[in-house]
Amino acid sequence: MRLRLLIAAGCVVGVTILLLTCAPRALTGAAAAVVPGCRYDVRVVNPIVALTIDDAPDPGTTPAILDTLRAYGSRATFFIITSQLRAGTETTPDPLLTRMRREGHELGNHLTRDRSAIRLDSAAFAQDLAQADSVLRPYGPLRWARPGSGWYSRRMVRAMHRAGYECALGSVYPFDAGLGWPWLSERYILAHARPGAIIILHDRGTRGERTAAVLGQVLPALRARGYQVVTLSELAAAAVELDR
């Protein structure tokens, strides 16, 4: 038993060191070079980062995330899985998505189900993207799509572009979907946040609970450093201003 505990502790230490010391920009730059067409970060001068939250909404956890964002004057792009909407007809809009839009957040297309989108053939991927779009479009303009599980191909990028979307992943991802350690997510984000970074966290169930807790620590720390936490489109607009 003692040996098992020592091994487990060693694994935790090893994972922590690996995550805190790896260079996200180098990894994402290599990925973008291999399969171009998906945005990982944005070149800006001012201290501004985008926050993205995958797998929303969840009525049990999303309100706490929204409360935390409001408390610190931050905005996010929520990537929505449309099968999780509890209401969503023309006469009864989903209250959480309505609140997101009302409070200045942005909606992104994360398809209809939580699955690895790269496993879908071209026709199925395009259909799934369009089906999610038809549900989300009544809530306002849509610009960004994120493939499920983060894996994508050139054909998927082309399909997103044909549907009027830009592909967006991120440069600061603390693997919170699999590692249930809020302290590690906090340290990872604060260690790697740079102007123009795109942060990825997750909603739904215990992951959403962890995200609310992580944001309660990360947002004030970023604000103390002079950072503004915004949506993807707001970050992209900052890059446009830089290029002028």
N, C-alpha and C positions, 0 to 999 in steps of 0.2 A: 504494500500500500504506500509506504514511504517513497519507494522508487517511482511509483506512478505519479505521485504528487510532484516529485522533483522533475520528472519528464514533462508533466503538464506545465509547471512553472517555467521550465526552460523554453517550451514552445511559445508561451505567452511573451516571454522576454524577446525571443527571436523574431516573432511576428512584429512586436512593437518596434524593435530596432530597424527591421526592414522597412516598415511603413514610414517611420519618421525620417529615415535617411535617404530613401529613394527620391529620384528627381522626376516628378510628374511630367514636367514640360518635355523632358527628353523622351519619355515613354509615349506621350501623346503625339509628339512630333514625328516619331517613327511610325506610329499607326497611321497618321494622316498622310505620310508619304507613301505608304504601301497601298492604302485605299483612300484616295482623296475625296473631298466633297462633303465632309462632315465637320462642323465647327467644334473645336475643343476649347478654345480661349479666344480672346480679342486683344489686339494691341492697343493699349491706351497709355496715357501719361498719368492721369489723376488716380488716386487710390479708390478704385471702384471695382466691385466684383458682382457677379450674378449668382444668385441662389436658385437652384432648381430642385424640385421635390417630386420624386417619382411615385407612381402607384396610388395616387389620390383618386377619389376621396374615401374617407372612412369616417362615419359619423361619431365613432368612438374616440378618434385621435386627431382628426383634422381641425376641429375647433380649437384645441389647445395649441396647435401649431400656429393657427391664425391669430390667436390671442397673443402669442409670444412675438410674432412679427409686428403686430400693431403696437405692442408695448415699446418696441425699440425702433419704430419708424422705418421698418425694412419691408421690402417687397420681394416677391419670388415668382418664378414661373412654375406652375404646377402641371406636371405631365399626367394627364387623366387617362385612366383605364375605364372605358365607358360602360363595361358590364357591371361596374361597381356602383353606378348611380342608383340611388334608392327611388328617385322620382325624376322624371325628365320628359314630360310631355309638353306640348305647346301651352297648355293651360296650367300645368303644374311644374314649373321649372325646379331643378334640383336646388335646394336651399344653400348647400355648401358652395356650389359653383357660382350661384348668384352672389353670395357673400364675398367670394374671392374677387370677382370682378368689381364689386362695389368698393372694396378696400384697396383697389389699385393693383391687384395681382394679375398675372397673365396665365392663360390656359395654353397648354401644349397637347399635341396628339400623341398618346402612348398606346394607340391601337385599342382593340376591344377586349383583349384578355391578357393576363400575365403569363407570357410564354416567350420562348426564343423566336423572334420574328424571322431570323435568317433561315429557319427550317421551312418556312412557307415558300411555295413556288411563286413565280412572278405574278400570276393571276390572283392567287389567294392573298398575297401581300397587298396588292393594289386594292382588292375588294375590302380587305380589313381596314386599310387606311381610310378608304372612302366611307365605310360604314361608321367608323368613329367620327369622321369629319361631319357627317350628317347630324350626329347627336350634339356635337360641340359647337357647330357653327351658329346656332341661335343665341349663344352667349356672347358673341362678339367676334372680332377678327382673330384669325389663326395664322401663325407664321411658322412655328417650329414643330418638328416631329422628332421623336426619339424611339428608335427601334428597341423592342423588348430584349432584355439581357445585354444590350449594348453592342451586340455583334451586327455587322452590316456588310453589304457588298456594293459594288458599283451599280448593279441592276436595281438595288433597293434605293440608292441615292437618286438614280434617274427617275424611279417611280415617285419618290417624294417630290422631286422638282416638277414633274408633270402635274402633280396634284396641287402645286402651289406652295409647297413646304420647303423649308431649309432643314437639313439634318443637324441635330445638336447633341453632342455628348458632353464631356467636361474634362477639366484638367485637375480637379481636386476631389477625388473620390475615396473616402476612408473605408470602403468595403463594408459599409454599415448594414447592407442587406444580409451579410453572412456573419459578421463579427458583432456579437452583442455586447460590446464594451463602449458605453458612451464616452468614457474618459479618453479612450484611444481616438475616437472620432474627433473629439474636441482638440486634442493635441495635434492630430494630423492636419486638421483644417488650419489651425493657427500657425503651424510650422510651415505650411506650403501656400498660404494665401498670398497672392501677388496681384498688383493691378492688372485687370483684365481676366482674372481667373473665373472659371465656371465651376461652382461647387455642386456636388450631387449628394443628396440625402434621400431617404425613403419614408413614405407614409405607410399606413395600414398596420393594424395590430400592434405587437410589441415594437416593431420598427418605428411606427409613428410615435409611440410613447418615448422611445429613445431620442427621436429627432426633436421633439418638443424640449426635452431636457438638454440636449446638445445645443440647441439654438439659444436656450436661456443662459448659457455660458459663453457661446461663441459670439453672439451678436453684440453684447456690450463690450467684449474684448476687442472686436474689430472696430467698433465705434471709437473706442479709446485710442486706437491707432490712427484714426482719421479716415477710416474706410466708410464708404457708402455701399449698402447692400441693395441691389436692384434686380429688375427682371432682365431676361435675356435681351429683349428688344431695346431696353434702355441702355444696356451695356453696348450693344451693337451700334446704337446711335452715337455713343461716345466715341467709337472708333471712326465713324463718318466725320465727326467734327475734327478729329485729329488729322484726317487726310486732307482737309481743305486748306 
